[in-house]
Structures are given as structure tokens and as C-alpha cells.
Amino acid sequence: MDILRFITAGSVDDGKSTLIGRLLYDSKSIMIDQLEAIEKQTKNREDGDIDLALLTDGLRAEREQGITIDVAYKYFSTPKRKFIIADAPGHIQYTRNMVTGASNANLIIILIDARHGVIEQTRRHSIIASLLNIPHVVVAINKMDMVDYSQDTYNNIVIDFAEVATSLGLKDVTYIPISALNGDNIVGRSQNFSWYEGLPLLDLLENVEVQQDSDLAHARFPVQYVIRPQTDVLHDYRGYAGKLISGIYKKGDKVTVLPSGLQSTIKSIEIGGKEIEEAFAPQSIVLHLEDNIDVSRGDVIVSSNDLPKLEKELEVLVCWMGNKPLAEGNRYLLQINSRLVKTIVTEIQYKLDVNSLEKQYSPGTVQLNDIVRATIKTASPVPYDSYSKLSVNGGAILIDETSNVTVGACMIQ
């Protein structure tokens, strides 16, 4: 059974937490004790309804304010598929949290309040979805019950968002009218949308194709651990363990180890202690090579016929997550998959206005939640692909050397 990772995003009070609560509640994915706890805490007891948003608004501060300030992860499954949901905050000052939650998503649900239509925060989240190359976009037009389930209102919002989607190059965009509060079009088809011919939300999530989202064309294997038991039984055993992030590897394939450039041939492939003939992304495997060459954690084993770029100077788009400003000359650790190298920011080229996509050149320092294009120089060569070509080998993070806090999310250009 495959897994769909998706994120919900939208402006404050668009109903993201309520939508997730409704999905969990109507798909019967809530434990009885959870339900009882929510019933005790709910604010809507006078109406006889429970506040489903409390399922995701787990932090006390959120419950007191009625907002979401952190990314809340929830897990549920149906007979068809398993799901991991990230509920991202809607406030402008928490843009970094939305980037964190969206970085591994197969799909994004962008909620739009039917009363307000496409607003600034809708555009901001759409731009981030575009920057992160999220393969599937669902535009859920919520609170349709507050506009009398008007088809005209829905159509106008679809027209407005279609312009945004076209300008950003968003792929596979699907529109769906819903009422998360009442459960319309969430798990089952609603009678209130006789004019809507598409699937309800859960059916859509169950049937979206995610297998093709894994890139099988470019073979990339970052080494996470070198296995050397050195026991009497396994005296000569040398395996390289990690997750195959893209591509297909077969026994006998010619491979190159980067950044050293040493070449060898795949001797065998193991999964769970059993030898197999071939492996494909996103499987976790152990590779054995014919030659006894130097391979360490952080090295990348790639197909000799399809090499990534190998450079010390990188152009990156950075979403800044640090409380201290980013400035030219600052030093950090850059982590791309399992590789960790020292780096220095040599130039900040421009800051990107996430509302209009306009470029503000030579911004000087960069503050929390800013998105900038910068040049960084690493202490040793980094094997990478551009984020737009292969996001799993083009995404990286910047880490503060003293506190070990992640301060930037990078998309290598």
C-alpha cells in the first residue's frame, strides 16, 4: 500500500484544521479516547457539534488563540492508501513552517474561503508550491455553505486561481467545492453540489497517482552508513547502506562514487538481508561493489552514464528560517542528503517578493521568512542536480555551526 504525503495551506481561518479533522472523523480514523477528549474541550457544545479543528491544533497556545502556529502532522489510512498530513500555519510570519511541511509533499491542498476568493496569502502559498515543485495541487474552495453553495462564486474563484496557476506553471491543478464544517464533498458526494461533477476530496486523494512522482531516470544513492561487521563469519563484508532517492540500480551496473570520481561495478544489492537483482527509488538498500574502494558517509554512488554536477560554488534559492539575519560572509554547514560540508555565503543577489515575484536586488541582510537567491561556496565539492530537474538531489539545508539549528532551506538552481 503506497503513501500519499500532502499538506494543507491557506490563510488564517480558511478552515485547514477543520478540514483535516473532518477527514479523520468521517473516515473513522479517530480513537475513541481522542474523540472523548475533544468533546470535553470543544467550544461548540451549545450547538451539539464538536470542534474538529482541535484534532490538529494540539498546542495549548493554538487552542487558546484558535490558530495554528506549528506544522501538525497526522496519520490515517483507508483500505486504498496510507496518508501523512501536514497542517501548515496560515499566518504570514510562519511562512518558514509552511516550507518545512511542503518540502516532502506529493500534493498540496490550497484552501480558499469562498467569501473572500483568491487573496495575498493564497498567492504566497501557490508561489511556494511552485518553488518546491509539488507535483499535484488541489484547490479546495471552502465554506461554500456560507455563499449558499453558489456555482457562480465557485466558477469565479476557479477563473481567478487559474490565472495564478498559469503564471506560476503549476501542474495538475484540480478544483473542488467543499464545506469542511458540514462535511460536504469531503468523504462522500454532497447533494448540495448537484452542479459539481468531480470526485469528493477523499476519493481524489485515494486515486491521485504518486508512483510516477519518483524519478527513475537518474540513479542517485547517497551513502548513509558503511557496514563493516569484521566478524569471523562476515570478515570481508563491506556494504553501503542508504535510501535510493532516485533511479534504478541493477547488479552489474557501472557506477561512479562522488566526489572522489572512483569507478566500480555493482556486485550485489540487498534489501532486508536478502539479495535482489535490481532496486528502484524510494527503496532502502545495501549496495556491494566489486572493487574495494574508499566510500564514506556523504558520498553519492551514481550511474556512470548519468553524472550529476560536481561544484564548490552553488546558486541557491533560500527560504530563511533563522532568527538571526542572513548576510554576506556568514558561515554555515550545508547538508544535502547525507553530505555535510562547511560553506560561506559569498553573495546575496536579490530578495524575492512572494506576493508579486518581483526581485529586490542587493537587499543587504535577510530576515526571517525572506526568500532570496544567493551564491554560496563550499569547502569541498558537492554532487547535486538542479532542484527543478531532481528535487531529491537539489534540496539542502543550512545549519548554524554553533547551535546546530536549521536556519535555511535551499533549492539549488
C-alpha positions, 0 to 999 in steps of 0.5 A: 500500500503506497503513501500519499504525503500532502499538506494543507495551506491557506490563510488564517481561518480558511478552515485547514484544521477543520478540514483535516479533522473532518477527514479523520472523523468521517473516515473513522480514523479517530480513537475513541479516547481522542474523540472523548477528549475533544468533546470535553474541550470543544467550544461548540457544545451549545450547538451539539457539534464538536470542534474538529479543528482541535484534532490538529491544533494540539498546542495549548497556545493554538487552542487558546488563540484558535490558530495554528502556529506549528506544522501538525502532522497526522496519520490515517489510512483507508483500505486504498492508501496510507496518508501523512498530513501536514497542517501548515500555519496560515499566518504570514510570519510562519511562512518558514513552517509552511516550507518545512511541511511542503518540502516532502509533499506529493500534493498540496491542498490550497484552501480558499474561503469562498467569501473572500476568493483568491487573496495575498496569502493564497498567492504566497502559498501557490508561489511556494508550491511552485518553488518546491515543485509539488507535483499535484495541487488541489484547490479546495474552495471552502465554506461554500455553505456560507455563499449558499453553495453558489456555482457562480462564486465557485466558477469565479474563484476557479477563473481567478486561481487559474490565472495564478496557476498559469503564471506560476506553471503549476501542474495538475491543478484540480478544483473542488467545492467543499464545506469542511464544517458540514462535511460536504464533498469531503468523504462522500458526494454532497447533494448540495453540489448537484452542479459539481461533477468531480470526485469528493476530496477523499476519493481524489486523494485515494486515486491521485497517482504518486508512483510516477512522482519518483524519478527513475531516470537518474540513479542517485544513492547517497551513502548513509552508513558503511557496514563493516561487521569484521566478524569471523563469519562476515570478515570481508563484508563491506556494504553501503547502506542508504535510501535510493532517492532516485533511479534504478540500480541493477547488479552489474551496473557501472557506477561512479562514487562522488566526489572522489570520481572512483569507478566500480561495478555493482556486485550485489544489492540487498534489501532486508538481508536478502539479495535482489537483482535490481532496486528502484527509488524510494527503496532502502538498500545495501549496495556491494561493489566489486572493487574495494574502494574508499566510500564514506558517509556523504558520498553519492554512488551514481550511474556512470552514464548519468553524472550529476554536477560536481561544484564548490560554488552553488546558486541557491534559492533560500527560504530563511528560517533563522532568527538571526539575519542572513548576510554576506560572509556568514558561515554555515554547514550545508547538508544535502542528503547525507553530505555535510560540508562547511560553506560561506555565503559569498553573495546575496543577489536579490530578495524575492517578493512572494506576493508579486515575484518581483526581485529586490536586488542587493537587499543587504541582510535577510530576515526571517521568512525572506526568500532570496537567491544567493551564491554560496561556496563550499569547502569541498565539492558537492554532487547535486542536480538542479532542484527543478530537474531532481528535487531529491538531489537539489534540496539542502539545508543550512545549519548554524555551526554553533547551535546546530539549528536549521536556519535555511532551506535551499533549492539549488538552481 
